[in-house]
Amino acid sequence: MNQLRPAFFSALLLAVAACSPQPDATNTVQADPPLEGAAIGGPFTLIGEDGKPVSDSAFAGKYRIMYFGYTFCPDVCPVDMQNLGAAMRLLDQNNPTLSAKIQPIFVTVDPARDTPAVLREFTDAFYPRLLGLTGDPAAIAAVTKEYAVYSKIHAPGPGGGYLVDHTRTAYLMSPEGKPLALLPVEGPPQPIVDEIERWAK
């Protein structure tokens, strides 16, 4: 995270501020994406839902939505994926040309439990084109570092289950793999669609 530029922190502040009523911004035009120039993202090779390697180069030329979570998450991950899936279905209906240019991706921070088969069942429940990626712990640690994502696995409880703390972030990335904006996946679908349409063309 020490390489992040001020634009990223400004975007996080905006995300927090979005929880409060905001003044009318109809006369405000932001020409540049809020995360432009931030040191977020990078090359990776992980494992897809079919058990085969998937590299970032497979998404060249497409916008990507990068979300980091885990399938055993008891609260925020399913809610966020439900909202993202609903937003993508709105895009499918109202702007299919743009929707076809977007690849939503769910990267696990719990590779021990999130096998390709588990990820496939999870992602298919929310949106058919949502792609789950896993990998060995070293590969997951490397990609979370590239995307400035925090995660920490808690010690297992008496039944063997455990929770994973993680950053609740969805990045909209450019077709070149550069960061554009944070998507408000914690809320209803329309604001997600609005933010995608604002920066993806």
C-alpha positions as a printed Julia matrix, in Angstrom:
201×3 Matrix{Float64}:
   0.0     0.0     0.0
   2.97    2.31    0.47
   3.1     2.89   -3.29
  -0.45    4.2    -3.55
  -0.73    7.71   -4.82
  -2.93   10.46   -3.39
  -5.64    9.8    -5.97
  -6.41    6.45   -4.36
  -6.79    7.88   -0.88
  -8.96   10.67   -2.26
 -11.2     8.04   -3.82
 -11.49    6.21   -0.5
 -12.48    9.43    1.21
 -15.12    9.96   -1.44
 -16.43    6.45   -0.81
 -16.79    7.2     2.9
 -18.35   10.57    2.19
 -20.92    8.89   -0.05
 -22.62    7.56    3.07
 -23.75   11.11    3.9
 -26.09   13.39    1.94
 -24.16   15.33   -0.67
 -24.84   18.71   -2.24
 -26.06   18.89   -5.8
 -23.14   18.18   -8.11
 -24.81   18.82  -11.46
 -22.38   21.64  -12.17
 -19.33   19.59  -11.2
 -17.5    17.74  -13.94
 -14.67   15.36  -13.13
 -12.66   14.84  -16.29
 -10.26   12.2   -15.0
 -11.07    8.89  -13.32
 -10.56    9.14   -9.54
  -7.98    6.33   -9.44
  -6.03    7.44  -12.49
  -2.3     7.08  -11.81
  -2.73    5.02   -8.63
  -0.32    2.11   -8.21
  -3.05   -0.54   -8.21
  -3.07   -3.74  -10.24
  -0.48   -5.74  -12.09
   0.12   -9.03  -13.87
  -1.1   -12.25  -12.29
  -1.69  -15.9   -13.05
  -4.35  -17.62  -10.96
  -6.63  -20.65  -11.3
 -10.04  -20.37  -12.92
 -13.27  -22.21  -12.21
 -12.28  -24.96  -14.64
  -9.06  -25.62  -12.74
  -6.88  -24.14  -15.49
  -4.46  -21.18  -15.19
  -5.89  -17.75  -15.98
  -3.61  -14.77  -16.53
  -4.49  -11.09  -16.56
  -3.6   -11.05  -20.26
  -6.74  -13.09  -20.92
  -8.76   -9.94  -20.19
  -6.79   -7.57  -22.4
  -9.12   -5.18  -24.17
 -11.89   -5.56  -21.58
 -12.86   -3.5   -18.6
 -12.58   -5.56  -15.43
 -14.32   -5.37  -12.1
 -11.95   -6.79   -9.51
 -13.51   -7.82   -6.19
 -11.67   -9.68   -3.41
 -13.6   -11.82   -0.93
 -14.39  -15.43   -0.05
 -17.33  -17.76   -0.51
 -17.71  -18.64    3.18
 -18.14  -14.95    4.01
 -21.27  -14.74    6.17
 -22.36  -11.23    5.24
 -20.72   -8.63    2.99
 -19.47  -10.78    0.09
 -22.85  -12.31   -0.83
 -24.54   -8.91   -0.51
 -21.94   -7.2    -2.66
 -22.08   -9.93   -5.31
 -25.87   -9.79   -5.35
 -25.68   -6.03   -5.94
 -22.99   -6.37   -8.59
 -24.92   -9.12  -10.36
 -28.06   -6.96  -10.39
 -26.05   -4.05  -11.8
 -24.6    -6.22  -14.57
 -28.08   -7.46  -15.47
 -29.22   -3.84  -15.74
 -26.31   -3.18  -18.08
 -27.18   -6.31  -20.06
 -30.67   -4.93  -20.55
 -30.01   -1.22  -21.05
 -26.48   -1.05  -22.45
 -25.58   -4.51  -23.82
 -22.7    -3.2   -25.93
 -20.95   -1.81  -22.88
 -21.84   -4.83  -20.74
 -20.14   -7.13  -23.23
 -16.91   -5.17  -22.71
 -16.86   -5.82  -18.95
 -15.52   -8.89  -17.13
 -16.5    -9.1   -13.45
 -13.97  -11.1   -11.41
 -14.16  -12.47   -7.87
 -10.7   -13.26   -6.42
 -10.73  -15.35   -3.27
  -8.73  -14.44   -0.19
  -9.41  -17.92    1.22
  -7.73  -20.3    -1.24
  -7.7   -23.24    1.19
 -11.48  -23.56    1.04
 -12.31  -21.82   -2.22
 -11.53  -24.48   -4.77
 -12.48  -23.94   -8.43
 -15.66  -26.0    -7.95
 -16.69  -24.02   -4.86
 -16.06  -20.74   -6.66
 -18.07  -21.82   -9.7
 -21.12  -22.65   -7.57
 -20.79  -19.33   -5.72
 -20.35  -17.07   -8.75
 -23.06  -18.79  -10.79
 -25.54  -17.96   -8.05
 -25.09  -14.23   -8.66
 -24.28  -13.64  -12.34
 -23.39  -16.06  -15.16
 -20.35  -14.1   -16.38
 -18.91  -13.53  -12.9
 -15.58  -15.38  -12.89
 -14.03  -16.8    -9.73
 -10.26  -17.05   -9.38
  -8.21  -18.91   -6.79
  -4.6   -20.06   -6.47
  -2.0   -21.16   -3.99
  -1.46  -18.92   -0.94
   1.64  -17.3    -2.44
  -0.18  -16.36   -5.64
  -3.15  -14.96   -3.72
  -0.82  -12.98   -1.44
   0.93  -11.52   -4.48
  -2.24  -10.39   -6.24
  -3.79   -8.92   -3.09
  -0.61   -6.91   -2.59
  -0.75   -5.65   -6.18
  -4.34   -4.51   -5.63
  -3.71   -3.03   -2.18
  -6.15   -5.47   -0.58
  -5.83   -6.36    3.1
  -6.81   -9.82    4.3
  -6.26  -11.77    7.51
  -7.38  -15.3     8.27
  -8.57  -15.8    11.86
  -7.72  -18.88   13.89
 -10.29  -21.68   13.44
 -13.04  -21.99   16.02
 -14.06  -25.18   17.86
 -15.83  -26.52   14.78
 -12.92  -25.8    12.46
 -14.58  -22.9    10.68
 -12.96  -19.49   10.48
 -13.52  -15.96    9.24
 -11.33  -13.83    7.02
 -11.04  -10.09    7.45
 -10.61   -8.37    4.1
 -10.89   -5.07    2.32
 -14.36   -4.45    0.91
 -13.35   -3.02   -2.45
 -14.43   -3.39   -6.06
 -12.11   -1.82   -8.6
 -13.15   -0.83  -12.1
 -10.07   -1.4   -14.25
  -9.45   -0.17  -17.78
  -8.95   -2.42  -20.84
  -5.23   -1.84  -20.27
  -5.49   -3.05  -16.67
  -5.18    0.42  -15.12
  -7.37    1.51  -12.18
 -10.26    3.83  -12.95
 -12.64    3.98   -9.98
 -14.12    2.25   -6.95
 -17.59    0.81   -7.49
 -20.21    1.22   -4.72
 -21.13   -2.47   -4.57
 -22.32   -2.14   -0.98
 -25.46   -0.39   -2.25
 -28.22   -0.78   -4.84
 -27.44   -1.59   -8.47
 -28.22    1.71  -10.2
 -25.34    3.7    -8.63
 -23.0     0.87   -9.66
 -24.27    1.14  -13.23
 -23.92    4.92  -13.15
 -20.29    4.71  -12.06
 -19.47    2.08  -14.68
 -21.08    4.14  -17.44
 -19.27    7.22  -16.23
 -15.81    5.77  -16.8
 -16.25    2.84  -19.21
 -17.05    3.59  -22.84
